[in-house]
Amino acid sequence: MKQLIYIILVLLFISCANKEMNKTYDFTAKSYTETSALEITKHELLTEKFNQYFDLLKLKATHPDFEENIINQLQELSQNKILEINSVKEAEIENIQVTDQITFVSDSIEKIKINYDLVTPKLTVKDSIYAYKTSSEITIDGVSFPSLKIKFSKE
């Protein structure tokens, strides 16, 4: 009786199995670029990276135990030196606006101005920062993929 159940289960699994098990998928750089462009825009990317940078500054001020690790992450996001903000513990970033003010530093590096409001319990300060966007192409197995690196600086 057990053998009959095993045979029925095996036949059931075989009949329900996907017949296209040997199908190969062609992943091209073109399809990757099209989906990437749809998923996230340049403004969203810069805003997200700036929020990440500010959160790391806040984390550095509130948790000095992890300062060494946080400084390493901040240096990867900083063009020259790490930005220091007074009273960063209580501060929040609001109204982040990526401007259309773009300066081409070289063929692969763009300097983009970002305006934001630094809000503390006592006052709100309008400020700006520059994002340096470095574009390059990475080739993996003969397929090219776009690569972006964002760094921030006050100048």
Order of alpha helices (4+ residues) and beta strands (2+ residues): alpha-alpha-alpha-alpha-beta-beta-beta-beta
